Amino acid sequence: MPLPDIRDRVEEDRGLLKKIQTVIPGFRGYRIREDLRDSDRMLRAELAKRLRTQRAQLEDARRALVRTDPMSKALEEIGGVVNAMKRVEAEMVHSEVGYSGVAADVRIRDDELNMLYEYDASMIESLGFIDQALVRVPEAIRAGNDGDLRQAVGTLRARVDGLEDRFKRRMTAITGTGL
């Protein structure tokens, strides 16, 4: 399910003080950048919420596996994926929002803040890929095939790792400061 563009909503919901700030010279750019940062923060919170829901589904599948096959080698692998999902959730919630200090070497401009939002929004696709891989885990548990289960968990792990790598590259991808 696609997300609406949160930037539009933040702009629509500006209160009187914020609207006044957009017409005062010197404050306009500040207000716009703050609204872009707020939009990105809300988007990342929604991404983290969706990942948390996926993690809960995986934890449900793990509990089902414990009931049906408590000696499965996949239990440890699932635990590793759960931990990776927790780590990515935390990164999403607590990551940088495009601030640059007064004397910063790299300044984050309005267009870069918009690119940061677009980059974060593109991660919705990655969450879709995780959904596709996640569906296979409970199916393999119900089928009782440990080989298929371990393969499904491996695919899921690769997709979560891909999301994490992509998220870690977000600021360098926007500012061009990466390797």
ZAVEX-666154 format. One record per residue (C-alpha): residue number from 1; residue in three letters; chain; x, y, z. Coordinates in nm, 4 decimals. Each point is the difference from the previous one (the first is absolute). Example, Ala and Ser with C-alpha at 12.3 -4.5 7.8 and 13.67 -1.06 7.14 Angstrom:
2
   num   residuo   cadena          X          Y          Z
     1       ala        A     1.2300    -0.4500     0.7800
     2       ser        A     0.1370     0.3440    -0.0660
***
This chain:
179
   num   residuo   cadena          X          Y          Z
     1       met        A     0.0000     0.0000     0.0000
     2       pro        A     0.1640     0.3266    -0.1108
     3       leu        A     0.0365     0.2845     0.2431
     4       pro        A    -0.1332     0.3463    -0.0781
     5       asp        A     0.2635     0.2699    -0.0328
     6       ile        A     0.0339     0.1212     0.3580
     7       arg        A     0.1649     0.3244    -0.1136
     8       asp        A    -0.3357     0.1200    -0.1359
     9       arg        A    -0.1760    -0.0744     0.3276
    10       val        A     0.2641     0.1801     0.2074
    11       glu        A    -0.0303     0.3056    -0.2232
    12       glu        A    -0.3820    -0.0062     0.0223
    13       asp        A     0.0094    -0.0319     0.3791
    14       arg        A     0.2225     0.3019     0.0645
    15       gly        A    -0.1370     0.2095     0.2822
    16       leu        A    -0.0239     0.3783    -0.0072
    17       leu        A     0.3487     0.0535     0.1471
    18       lys        A     0.1593    -0.2305    -0.2564
    19       lys        A    -0.1891     0.1712    -0.2825
    20       ile        A     0.1257     0.3386     0.1212
    21       gln        A     0.3547    -0.1374     0.0085
    22       thr        A    -0.0230    -0.0904    -0.3686
    23       val        A    -0.0500     0.3650    -0.0981
    24       ile        A     0.2632     0.1586     0.2277
    25       pro        A     0.3347     0.0379    -0.1792
    26       gly        A     0.2575    -0.2305     0.1544
    27       phe        A    -0.2597    -0.2301     0.1539
    28       arg        A    -0.1545    -0.1338    -0.3214
    29       gly        A     0.2895    -0.2310    -0.0845
    30       tyr        A     0.0287    -0.1109     0.3612
    31       arg        A    -0.3720    -0.0841     0.0215
    32       ile        A     0.0022    -0.1922    -0.3282
    33       arg        A     0.3069    -0.2033     0.1016
    34       glu        A    -0.1524    -0.0765     0.3414
    35       asp        A    -0.3215    -0.1175    -0.1658
    36       leu        A     0.1995    -0.2229    -0.2357
    37       arg        A     0.1866    -0.1480     0.2972
    38       asp        A    -0.3281    -0.0579     0.1847
    39       ser        A    -0.1446    -0.1726    -0.3075
    40       asp        A     0.3011    -0.2280    -0.0271
    41       arg        A    -0.0124    -0.0783     0.3721
    42       met        A    -0.3682    -0.0986    -0.0295
    43       leu        A     0.0727    -0.2107    -0.3080
    44       arg        A     0.2797    -0.1848     0.1765
    45       ala        A    -0.2280    -0.0593     0.2998
    46       glu        A    -0.2542    -0.1603    -0.2353
    47       leu        A     0.2711    -0.2139    -0.1637
    48       ala        A     0.1148    -0.1150     0.3453
    49       lys        A    -0.3604    -0.0775     0.0970
    50       arg        A    -0.0438    -0.2187    -0.3080
    51       leu        A     0.3279    -0.1784     0.0690
    52       arg        A    -0.1123    -0.0541     0.3620
    53       thr        A    -0.3205    -0.1627    -0.1314
    54       gln        A     0.2066    -0.2271    -0.2239
    55       arg        A     0.2226    -0.0897     0.2944
    56       ala        A    -0.3079    -0.0888     0.2075
    57       gln        A    -0.1150    -0.2336    -0.2801
    58       leu        A     0.3416    -0.1661    -0.0024
    59       glu        A    -0.0070    -0.0373     0.3787
    60       asp        A    -0.3439    -0.1653    -0.0301
    61       ala        A     0.1452    -0.2408    -0.2553
    62       arg        A     0.2917    -0.0730     0.2322
    63       arg        A    -0.2397    -0.0842     0.2845
    64       ala        A    -0.1869    -0.2357    -0.2337
    65       leu        A     0.3288    -0.1663    -0.0902
    66       val        A     0.0871    -0.0467     0.3668
    67       arg        A    -0.3331    -0.1835     0.0455
    68       thr        A     0.0440    -0.2244    -0.3046
    69       asp        A     0.3777    -0.0537    -0.0151
    70       pro        A     0.1861     0.1366     0.3034
    71       met        A     0.3293    -0.1482    -0.1269
    72       ser        A    -0.0121     0.1708    -0.3405
    73       lys        A     0.3282     0.1540    -0.1123
    74       ala        A    -0.2039     0.2859    -0.1451
    75       leu        A    -0.0901     0.1327     0.3471
    76       glu        A     0.3396     0.1606     0.0470
    77       glu        A    -0.0074     0.1405    -0.3530
    78       ile        A    -0.3435     0.1511     0.0598
    79       gly        A     0.1301     0.1542     0.3218
    80       gly        A     0.2796     0.1647    -0.1981
    81       val        A    -0.2505     0.1484    -0.2451
    82       val        A    -0.2179     0.1267     0.2867
    83       asn        A     0.3037     0.1723     0.1522
    84       ala        A     0.0942     0.1528    -0.3360
    85       met        A    -0.3554     0.1324    -0.0386
    86       lys        A     0.0170     0.1573     0.3468
    87       arg        A     0.3289     0.1654    -0.0911
    88       val        A    -0.1377     0.1461    -0.3249
    89       glu        A    -0.3129     0.1243     0.1799
    90       ala        A     0.2175     0.1863     0.2492
    91       glu        A     0.2126     0.1473    -0.2786
    92       met        A    -0.3107     0.1233    -0.1784
    93       val        A    -0.1439     0.1649     0.3075
    94       his        A     0.3246     0.1568     0.1217
    95       ser        A     0.1824     0.0889    -0.3219
    96       glu        A     0.1072     0.3418    -0.1179
    97       val        A    -0.2617     0.2291    -0.1476
    98       gly        A     0.2262     0.2129    -0.2155
    99       tyr        A     0.1248     0.2581     0.2463
   100       ser        A     0.3227     0.1813    -0.0715
   101       gly        A     0.1635     0.2244     0.2525
   102       val        A     0.0811     0.3678    -0.0448
   103       ala        A     0.3596    -0.0731    -0.1031
   104       ala        A    -0.0555    -0.3456    -0.1461
   105       asp        A     0.2269    -0.1292    -0.2765
   106       val        A    -0.3037    -0.1324    -0.1853
   107       arg        A    -0.3207     0.2029    -0.0074
   108       ile        A    -0.3326    -0.1742    -0.0570
   109       arg        A    -0.2049     0.2067    -0.2457
   110       asp        A    -0.3764    -0.0066    -0.0586
   111       asp        A     0.0373    -0.2104    -0.3148
   112       glu        A     0.2167    -0.2483     0.1931
   113       leu        A    -0.2610    -0.0200     0.2767
   114       asn        A    -0.2606    -0.0770    -0.2659
   115       met        A     0.2326    -0.2643    -0.1452
   116       leu        A     0.0458    -0.1456     0.3494
   117       tyr        A    -0.3773    -0.0280     0.0374
   118       glu        A    -0.0283    -0.1640    -0.3450
   119       tyr        A     0.2842    -0.2398     0.0872
   120       asp        A    -0.1735    -0.0991     0.3235
   121       ala        A    -0.3338    -0.0344    -0.1812
   122       ser        A     0.1629    -0.2371    -0.2487
   123       met        A     0.0653    -0.2409     0.2877
   124       ile        A    -0.3694    -0.0858    -0.0026
   125       glu        A     0.0885    -0.2225    -0.2955
   126       ser        A     0.2618    -0.1779     0.2133
   127       leu        A    -0.2635    -0.0632     0.2666
   128       gly        A    -0.2178    -0.1526    -0.2725
   129       phe        A     0.2827    -0.2392    -0.0891
   130       ile        A     0.0287    -0.0931     0.3673
   131       asp        A    -0.3761    -0.0686     0.0057
   132       gln        A     0.0378    -0.2345    -0.2989
   133       ala        A     0.2812    -0.1919     0.1706
   134       leu        A    -0.1762    -0.0023     0.3357
   135       val        A    -0.3058    -0.1788    -0.1391
   136       arg        A     0.2131    -0.3041    -0.0808
   137       val        A     0.1156    -0.0514     0.3615
   138       pro        A    -0.3321    -0.1096     0.1594
   139       glu        A    -0.0817    -0.1975    -0.3166
   140       ala        A     0.3230    -0.1986     0.0391
   141       ile        A    -0.0684    -0.0515     0.3720
   142       arg        A    -0.3473    -0.1393    -0.0762
   143       ala        A     0.1458    -0.2269    -0.2693
   144       gly        A     0.2557    -0.1309     0.2507
   145       asn        A     0.2886     0.0300    -0.2458
   146       asp        A     0.3060     0.1251     0.1889
   147       gly        A     0.2013     0.0458    -0.3219
   148       asp        A    -0.2666     0.2219    -0.1557
   149       leu        A    -0.0354     0.1870     0.3281
   150       arg        A     0.3718     0.0710     0.0232
   151       gln        A     0.0000     0.1171    -0.3614
   152       ala        A    -0.2978     0.2295     0.0668
   153       val        A     0.1697     0.1406     0.3099
   154       gly        A     0.3212     0.0522    -0.2000
   155       thr        A    -0.1888     0.1950    -0.2651
   156       leu        A    -0.1708     0.2056     0.2685
   157       arg        A     0.3365     0.0702     0.1665
   158       ala        A     0.1488     0.1159    -0.3309
   159       arg        A    -0.2890     0.2421    -0.0531
   160       val        A     0.0201     0.1407     0.3530
   161       asp        A     0.3776     0.0394    -0.0389
   162       gly        A    -0.0586     0.1747    -0.3329
   163       leu        A    -0.2427     0.2429     0.1640
   164       glu        A     0.2497     0.0690     0.2761
   165       asp        A     0.2838     0.0629    -0.2457
   166       arg        A    -0.2188     0.2281    -0.2063
   167       phe        A    -0.1107     0.1927     0.3062
   168       lys        A     0.3581     0.0451     0.1210
   169       arg        A     0.0918     0.1533    -0.3361
   170       arg        A    -0.2825     0.2525     0.0042
   171       met        A     0.1886     0.3149     0.0996
   172       thr        A     0.3076    -0.0761    -0.2086
   173       ala        A    -0.2192    -0.0758    -0.3003
   174       ile        A    -0.1644     0.3417     0.0277
   175       thr        A     0.3012     0.2163     0.0834
   176       gly        A     0.2463    -0.1835    -0.2238
   177       thr        A     0.2400    -0.0432     0.2908
   178       gly        A     0.0153    -0.3785    -0.0231
   179       leu        A     0.2656    -0.2211    -0.1483
***
